[in-house]
């Protein structure tokens, strides 16, 4: 069920937070538009920006995907540990840009980003936490991605934040 929820959340959202490590040791987190092909995420960044520089130095990134909800029981989201790299293969780059354009039709009014100034990036998950608070406050499932493409559920549990398992009625 967690893989299905992850697939739904990737399809249902269009922006993600990407965290990289700056040269001074501090994390940097920014929002980017993305598209996915299965569990592989594609996004475009500037080659003159700090995200690109950070990823060139350390390919490990953190990704968070989700959206705001009113009820805590409705919280569903993804927290992903991934390796990011620039897409060099021309066919894959074209496919990634098409996925992004299909996901955000207004982008079609822009010119295709030039290779000299924009990098089409690919993020391939190593670990993914699928959060689903409808199963209990803080409930999450940890998925691990093998080199052979296999996805394995490693751990499934609620987190005890001290709020208790049941929601009290609002008086």
C-alpha positions in Angstrom: 0.0 0.0 0.0 2.9 2.4 0.7 4.2 2.1 -2.8 0.8 3.0 -4.2 0.5 6.0 -1.8 4.0 7.1 -2.8 3.0 6.9 -6.5 -0.2 8.8 -5.8 1.6 11.6 -3.9 4.2 11.9 -6.7 1.4 12.3 -9.2 -0.7 14.6 -7.1 2.0 17.2 -6.3 4.0 19.4 -8.7 6.6 21.1 -6.4 9.1 19.7 -3.9 11.6 21.0 -1.4 15.1 20.0 -2.3 17.8 20.2 0.5 21.5 20.3 -0.5 24.6 20.8 1.6 26.4 24.1 1.1 30.2 24.4 1.2 30.1 25.9 4.6 28.3 22.9 6.1 24.9 24.4 6.4 21.9 22.9 4.6 20.1 24.8 1.9 16.5 24.0 1.1 14.6 25.4 -1.9 11.4 24.7 -3.9 11.5 23.3 -7.4 8.9 22.1 -9.9 9.3 18.4 -10.7 8.0 15.6 -12.8 8.5 11.9 -12.2 9.0 8.7 -14.2 8.1 6.0 -11.7 10.1 6.9 -8.6 12.8 8.9 -10.5 12.3 12.6 -10.1 13.4 15.2 -12.7 13.8 19.0 -12.1 15.6 21.9 -13.8 18.0 24.2 -12.0 20.4 27.0 -13.0 24.0 26.1 -13.6 25.0 29.4 -12.0 23.0 28.7 -8.8 24.0 27.4 -5.5 21.9 24.2 -5.8 23.9 23.1 -8.8 27.2 23.9 -7.1 26.1 22.1 -4.0 25.0 19.0 -5.9 28.3 18.9 -7.9 30.2 18.8 -4.6 27.8 16.3 -2.8 25.2 14.4 -4.8 23.2 13.5 -1.8 19.9 15.5 -1.5 16.9 15.4 0.7 13.4 15.9 -0.8 10.1 16.6 0.8 6.8 16.4 -1.0 3.3 17.0 0.4 0.7 19.8 0.8 -1.1 21.6 3.6 -4.2 20.0 5.1 -6.5 21.1 7.9 -6.8 17.9 9.8 -3.7 16.1 11.2 -5.3 12.8 10.1 -5.1 14.0 6.5 -1.3 14.4 6.5 0.3 12.4 3.8 3.7 13.1 2.4 7.1 11.8 1.3 10.6 12.4 2.7 13.2 11.1 0.3 17.0 10.5 0.5 18.3 10.5 -3.1 21.3 10.9 -5.3 21.0 13.7 -7.8 22.9 14.0 -11.1 22.7 16.0 -14.3 21.0 14.2 -17.1 23.7 14.0 -19.9 21.9 11.6 -22.3 20.1 13.6 -24.9 17.1 11.2 -25.2 16.6 11.1 -21.4 17.0 14.9 -21.2 14.3 15.4 -23.9 12.0 12.9 -22.1 12.5 14.7 -18.7 11.7 18.1 -20.3 8.6 16.6 -21.9 7.5 15.2 -18.6 8.0 18.6 -17.0 6.1 20.4 -19.8 3.2 17.9 -19.6 3.0 18.4 -15.9 3.0 22.2 -16.1 1.5 23.3 -19.5 2.3 27.0 -19.0 6.0 26.1 -19.3 5.4 25.4 -23.0 5.3 29.2 -23.5 8.9 29.3 -22.5 11.9 28.3 -24.6 13.6 25.0 -23.9 16.3 25.7 -21.3 19.7 25.8 -22.9 22.3 23.3 -21.7 24.8 26.1 -21.2 22.7 27.7 -18.5 20.3 25.1 -17.1 20.8 21.6 -15.8 18.1 18.9 -16.1 18.6 17.0 -12.9 17.6 13.4 -12.0 17.1 12.3 -8.4 17.1 8.6 -7.8 15.8 7.6 -4.3 17.8 5.4 -1.9 15.3 5.7 0.9 11.8 7.0 1.1 9.6 7.6 4.1 5.9 7.5 3.2 3.9 9.4 5.9 0.2 8.5 6.3 -1.4 9.9 9.5 -4.8 8.4 8.6 -3.2 5.2 10.1 -2.2 7.0 13.3 -0.5 10.2 14.3 3.1 10.1 12.9 2.6 6.8 11.1 5.3 6.2 8.4 6.7 3.4 6.3 10.3 3.3 5.3 11.0 2.1 1.7 14.5 1.1 0.5 15.5 1.1 -3.2 17.9 -1.6 -4.4 20.3 -1.2 -7.3 18.2 -3.7 -9.2 15.2 -1.5 -9.0 13.5 -3.5 -6.3 11.6 -1.6 -3.6 11.5 -3.1 -0.1 9.4 -2.0 2.9 12.0 -1.8 5.7 10.0 -0.5 8.6 6.4 0.5 9.4 5.4 2.3 12.6 3.7 5.2 14.2 5.9 7.9 15.9 5.1 8.7 19.5 5.1 12.5 19.7 3.4 12.5 23.1 0.1 13.6 21.8 -1.5 10.2 22.3 -3.0 7.9 19.6 -6.5 9.2 19.6 -7.8 12.7 18.7 -10.1 14.3 21.2 -13.4 15.8 20.0 -13.3 19.5 19.7 -15.6 21.1 22.3 
